[in-house]
Amino acid sequence: MTVTAPPLTAPPAAARPARRRFDPVLTIALTLCVLLALIAVLGPLLAPYDPRQTDVLAADQGPSADHLLGTDALGRDLLSRAMSGAALSLVGPALVVLVATVGGTALALAMAWYGGRVDTVVSRMLDILLAFPSLLFAVLAVGVFGTGWAAPVAALSLAYLPFLARVVRSAAVRQRHLPYMEACLMAGFSTWRINVRHLLPSLFPIIRAQATVAFGSALVDLAAISFIGLGVQAPDSEWGLMISEGRASLLNGSPQETLIAGTLIVLTVVAVNVLGERLAQRAEGRT
């Protein structure tokens, strides 16, 4: 009598790990973000011309073989200025988000963990900061420390901190009273270990979502500060400053400088926000 082995069958669909569906929107947003980051890092090296070099004989020219995006009112190559300006335009918001996220998350964890008087005192301090609009805060900083790039970045970092802290605190308080927190305490884990190893990872999706929104807002705020002449100063290049410098040419029928800088700002904000939203959806298993 021979014994035949049962036929091999594929495991049921429920037992197989689900494959993530290709998301073209996420791919496009991620590609744009990576491309912009590379331009910010390598832009000054890859720029075809010196972004400060003027040529009045080539002022306000449209796109051509010599100047792919045209020139501004002083004859400077717009492609070179846009590439070199990406560094200041993107590093500033990144620093604002980094400082505000780290500081806000630390305060949120302390408020949620200790509660009581610590929560009350820190909440009142955050309420005071929330009373000042971010742009007003930046303008006050410029008035004290002078025009430039550093003062608005520092001021916006402080202005954005309470928004991130309040949102993260609300989520941390909910997590603080879940059973796994009690289990960690009963196991004798230290406060540092519980907050860093257990509580913080559960808050990461919320922190990431708030950071992506804050990046777009910080980019627009810093561009607005440069637009009104209080941020980056000429002859340096920055996207908000390019919009301001292109106003006269815009009225004279040469809108390329304003359109290029404005388009870069819009594309960056949309790409970062879409990337954050799609990553949050994938973390929740909705895509």
C-alpha positions in Angstrom: 0.0 0.0 0.0 1.5 3.3 -1.0 0.8 6.5 0.7 0.4 9.6 -1.5 1.3 13.0 -0.2 -1.6 15.5 -0.2 -1.4 18.0 -3.0 0.3 21.2 -2.3 -2.1 24.1 -2.1 -1.5 27.8 -1.8 -2.2 29.3 1.7 -5.5 31.1 2.0 -5.5 34.7 1.0 -6.0 35.8 4.6 -2.8 34.1 5.6 -0.6 35.7 2.9 0.8 39.2 3.7 -1.1 41.9 1.8 0.9 43.5 -0.9 0.9 47.3 -1.0 -0.8 48.7 -4.0 1.4 51.0 -6.2 0.5 54.6 -5.4 1.4 56.9 -8.3 0.5 60.0 -6.3 2.9 59.0 -3.5 5.6 58.2 -6.0 5.3 61.6 -7.7 5.2 63.5 -4.4 8.2 61.5 -3.1 10.1 62.1 -6.3 9.5 65.8 -6.2 10.6 66.0 -2.5 13.8 64.1 -3.3 14.5 66.2 -6.4 14.0 69.5 -4.4 16.2 68.2 -1.6 19.0 67.4 -4.1 18.6 70.8 -5.7 18.9 72.5 -2.3 22.1 70.6 -1.6 23.7 70.6 -5.1 22.0 73.7 -6.6 24.9 76.1 -6.1 27.3 73.6 -7.7 25.1 72.7 -10.7 23.9 76.2 -11.5 25.0 77.1 -15.0 25.8 80.7 -14.1 26.8 82.7 -11.1 23.4 83.7 -9.6 24.8 87.1 -8.7 26.3 87.9 -12.1 24.4 90.7 -13.8 24.1 91.6 -17.5 22.0 94.6 -18.2 22.1 93.9 -22.0 20.2 90.6 -21.3 17.7 91.9 -18.9 14.1 90.5 -18.8 14.8 88.0 -21.6 12.5 85.0 -22.1 13.6 81.4 -22.1 16.4 80.7 -24.6 19.2 78.3 -25.3 21.6 80.4 -23.2 19.1 81.0 -20.3 16.6 78.1 -20.1 14.2 80.0 -17.8 15.1 83.5 -18.9 16.7 86.4 -17.0 15.5 88.9 -14.4 15.6 92.7 -14.6 19.3 92.8 -13.9 20.1 90.1 -16.5 20.8 87.4 -14.0 20.0 83.8 -15.0 16.8 82.7 -13.4 17.6 79.0 -13.4 20.8 79.6 -11.5 19.0 81.9 -9.0 16.2 79.4 -8.5 18.6 76.5 -7.9 20.9 78.5 -5.6 17.9 79.9 -3.7 16.5 76.4 -3.0 19.0 76.0 -0.1 17.8 79.0 1.9 14.2 78.4 0.8 14.1 74.8 2.1 16.6 74.7 4.9 14.9 77.5 6.8 11.5 75.7 7.0 13.3 72.4 7.8 15.1 74.0 10.8 11.8 75.6 11.9 10.0 72.2 11.8 13.0 70.4 13.5 13.2 72.8 16.4 9.5 73.1 16.9 8.9 69.4 16.6 11.7 68.4 19.0 10.8 71.1 21.5 7.1 70.6 21.2 7.2 66.8 21.5 9.4 67.1 24.6 7.0 69.5 26.3 4.0 67.4 25.3 5.5 64.2 26.8 6.3 66.1 30.0 2.8 67.5 30.3 1.1 64.2 29.6 3.4 62.2 31.9 3.5 64.4 35.0 0.2 66.3 34.6 -1.0 68.4 37.5 1.0 71.6 38.0 3.5 70.9 35.3 0.7 70.5 32.7 -1.0 73.7 33.9 2.1 75.9 34.0 3.4 74.7 30.6 -0.1 75.1 29.1 -0.4 78.7 30.2 3.1 79.4 28.7 2.0 77.9 25.4 -1.2 79.9 25.5 0.9 83.1 25.7 2.9 82.1 22.7 -0.3 81.2 20.8 -1.5 84.8 21.3 1.2 86.0 18.8 0.7 85.3 15.1 3.7 83.7 13.6 4.4 86.4 11.1 4.2 89.1 13.8 6.6 87.1 15.9 9.0 87.0 13.0 8.7 90.7 12.3 9.4 91.5 16.0 12.5 89.3 15.9 13.7 91.2 12.8 13.1 94.5 14.6 15.3 93.4 17.5 18.0 91.4 15.7 17.9 93.0 12.3 17.0 91.7 8.8 18.4 88.4 7.5 17.6 84.7 7.5 18.5 83.6 11.1 16.1 85.8 13.1 12.9 84.8 11.3 13.8 81.1 11.5 14.4 81.3 15.2 11.2 83.3 15.7 9.1 80.9 13.7 10.5 77.9 15.5 9.3 79.4 18.8 6.0 80.4 17.2 5.2 77.0 15.8 6.2 75.1 18.9 2.9 75.5 20.8 0.8 74.3 17.9 2.8 71.0 17.7 3.0 70.7 21.5 -0.8 71.0 22.0 -1.7 68.4 19.4 0.9 65.9 20.5 0.0 66.4 24.2 -3.7 65.6 23.5 -2.6 62.3 21.9 -0.1 61.6 24.6 -2.7 62.0 27.4 -4.9 59.4 25.7 -2.0 57.0 25.4 -0.9 57.7 28.9 -4.0 56.0 30.4 -4.0 52.9 28.2 -3.4 49.5 29.8 0.0 49.0 28.2 1.3 52.1 30.0 0.1 50.6 33.3 1.8 47.3 32.4 5.1 49.2 31.8 4.9 50.8 35.2 4.1 47.5 36.9 7.1 46.0 35.1 9.4 48.6 36.7 10.4 50.4 33.6 11.9 53.8 34.1 10.1 57.0 33.0 12.7 57.6 30.2 12.3 54.1 28.8 8.5 54.2 28.8 8.4 57.6 27.1 11.1 57.0 24.5 10.6 53.2 23.8 6.9 53.0 24.1 5.0 56.3 24.2 6.9 58.2 21.6 6.7 55.6 18.8 2.9 55.5 19.2 2.8 59.2 18.7 5.0 59.2 15.6 2.2 59.2 13.0 0.7 62.3 14.6 4.0 64.0 14.9 4.8 63.3 11.2 1.5 64.7 10.1 1.9 67.9 12.0 5.5 68.3 10.9 4.6 68.1 7.2 1.8 70.7 7.6 4.2 72.9 9.6 6.8 72.7 6.9 4.5 74.1 4.2 3.3 76.9 6.5 6.9 77.7 7.5 8.0 77.8 3.9 5.2 80.3 3.0 5.9 82.4 6.1 9.6 82.7 5.4 8.9 83.5 1.8 6.4 86.2 2.9 9.0 87.7 5.2 11.6 87.9 2.4 8.9 89.3 0.1 8.3 92.3 2.3 12.1 92.9 2.5 12.8 91.7 6.1 14.3 88.2 5.4 17.0 87.2 2.9 18.6 90.3 1.4 19.8 90.9 -2.2 22.1 89.9 -3.9 21.4 86.5 -2.2 18.7 84.4 -3.8 15.6 83.1 -2.1 12.2 82.2 -3.7 10.2 84.8 -1.7 12.8 87.5 -2.6 12.6 86.4 -6.2 8.8 87.0 -6.2 9.4 90.5 -4.7 12.1 91.4 -7.2 10.0 90.2 -10.1 7.1 92.5 -9.4 8.4 95.3 -11.6 9.2 93.0 -14.5 5.7 91.4 -14.1 4.1 94.7 -14.7 6.3 95.2 -17.7 5.3 92.0 -19.4 8.1 89.7 -18.1 6.4 87.5 -15.5 8.9 84.7 -15.6 10.8 85.4 -12.3 7.6 85.7 -10.2 6.0 82.7 -11.9 9.1 80.5 -11.4 9.5 81.3 -7.7 5.8 81.1 -7.0 5.5 77.7 -8.8 8.4 76.3 -6.9 6.8 77.3 -3.6 3.4 75.8 -4.5 4.9 72.6 -5.8 7.0 72.2 -2.6 4.1 72.8 -0.3 1.8 70.4 -2.2 4.4 67.7 -2.5 5.3 67.7 1.2 1.7 67.8 2.3 0.7 65.0 -0.1 3.7 62.9 1.0 2.8 63.3 4.6 -0.9 62.4 4.0 -0.1 59.3 1.9 2.5 58.0 4.4 -0.1 58.4 7.2 -2.6 56.5 5.1 -0.2 53.7 4.5 0.7 53.5 8.2 -3.0 53.1 8.9 -3.3 50.4 6.2 -5.8 52.3 4.1 -3.7 52.0 0.9 
